[in-house]
Amino acid sequence: MRSFSKSMLAVLIAVAMLATLGFANHMAKSTPFAGVKANTGFVTAAKENGKLILTLSDDFVVPDTPAPHWQLVDSKGNVYLLNRLKVKEDKYNKTLVVPAYVKNVAKVQIWCAWAEALLGEASFEKTVK
């Protein structure tokens, strides 16, 4: 009985390790943001329940501009202006569920919709889908 328990434990550990490795393969980290106003932090991309989720790092600083937004650029250069970054005073949309019509993401930009200006940009080494 003990050998069965040890064998079962070994199998469970192996499965957990494979699951962790599989999850790590579905995550990507961007380059640091570079720009005139958005120049700290980075973005991670992960698949969750079949959806691509982008998350700003904890050290990202929301630019002090009137209307900063998430903007995505795909591998073909198509640009998608999406959610407003600031929600209320000190709250902001730290995560973004990428809409199904955006087939992949090559770059994440912080765009000021009011001034129509690029505030900063981070890119992925490989396009994320």
C-alpha positions in Angstrom: 0.0 0.0 0.0 2.8 2.4 0.8 4.5 1.9 -2.6 1.1 2.7 -4.2 0.9 5.9 -2.2 4.4 6.9 -3.1 3.8 6.1 -6.8 0.6 8.1 -6.8 2.3 11.0 -5.2 5.1 10.9 -7.8 2.5 10.9 -10.6 0.7 13.9 -9.0 3.9 15.8 -8.7 4.8 15.0 -12.3 1.4 16.2 -13.6 1.6 19.4 -11.5 5.1 20.1 -13.0 3.8 19.5 -16.6 0.8 21.7 -16.0 3.1 24.5 -14.7 5.4 24.2 -17.7 2.4 24.2 -20.0 1.0 27.4 -18.4 4.4 29.1 -18.6 4.5 28.4 -22.4 1.3 30.4 -22.8 2.6 33.5 -21.1 4.6 36.2 -22.8 6.3 39.3 -21.4 6.8 42.5 -23.5 9.7 44.8 -23.7 9.6 47.7 -21.2 7.3 50.6 -22.2 9.2 53.4 -24.0 7.7 56.8 -24.8 7.3 60.3 -23.7 4.7 59.7 -20.9 4.4 55.9 -20.6 8.0 54.7 -19.9 7.8 52.3 -17.0 6.6 48.8 -16.6 5.7 46.1 -19.2 2.8 43.9 -20.3 2.3 40.2 -19.8 0.0 38.2 -22.1 -1.6 34.9 -21.0 -4.4 32.6 -22.2 -7.2 32.1 -19.7 -10.4 30.2 -20.6 -9.5 30.5 -24.3 -9.2 34.3 -24.1 -6.0 36.4 -24.4 -5.6 38.6 -21.3 -3.1 41.4 -21.2 -1.9 42.7 -17.8 0.2 45.8 -17.0 3.0 45.2 -14.5 2.8 46.5 -10.9 5.4 49.1 -11.7 3.5 50.6 -14.6 2.6 54.3 -14.0 -0.5 55.6 -15.7 0.4 58.7 -17.7 -1.0 62.0 -16.4 -2.9 62.9 -19.5 -6.6 63.5 -20.2 -7.6 60.2 -22.0 -5.0 57.4 -22.0 -6.3 54.3 -23.7 -5.1 50.7 -24.4 -4.2 50.5 -28.1 -3.0 47.3 -29.8 -1.1 46.7 -33.0 -1.3 43.3 -34.7 1.3 41.6 -36.9 -0.1 43.3 -40.1 0.1 46.8 -38.6 -3.7 47.1 -37.9 -4.3 49.4 -34.9 -7.1 48.8 -32.4 -8.1 51.6 -30.0 -9.7 49.9 -27.0 -10.5 50.6 -23.4 -9.8 53.8 -21.6 -6.9 53.2 -19.1 -8.2 55.5 -16.3 -11.5 54.6 -14.7 -11.7 57.0 -11.7 -9.2 59.2 -9.8 -6.6 56.6 -8.8 -8.2 53.5 -10.5 -7.3 52.1 -13.9 -7.9 49.1 -16.1 -4.8 47.1 -15.3 -6.0 44.1 -17.4 -7.6 43.9 -20.8 -9.4 41.0 -22.4 -8.4 41.1 -26.0 -11.5 41.1 -28.3 -12.0 38.1 -30.6 -11.7 40.3 -33.7 -8.0 41.1 -32.8 -6.3 38.0 -34.1 -2.9 38.7 -32.6 -0.9 41.3 -30.7 2.6 42.5 -31.7 2.6 45.8 -29.7 0.7 47.4 -26.9 0.5 51.1 -27.0 -0.7 53.7 -24.5 -2.6 56.2 -26.6 -4.0 59.6 -25.6 -7.3 59.8 -27.4 -7.8 63.4 -26.5 -4.5 64.7 -27.9 -4.2 61.8 -30.5 -0.7 61.1 -29.4 1.3 58.0 -28.7 2.4 58.1 -25.0 4.4 54.8 -25.0 4.8 51.4 -26.5 5.9 47.9 -25.6 6.3 45.0 -28.0 6.4 41.3 -27.8 9.4 39.3 -29.1 6.9 36.9 -30.8 3.3 37.9 -31.7 0.9 36.6 -29.1 -2.4 35.0 -30.2 
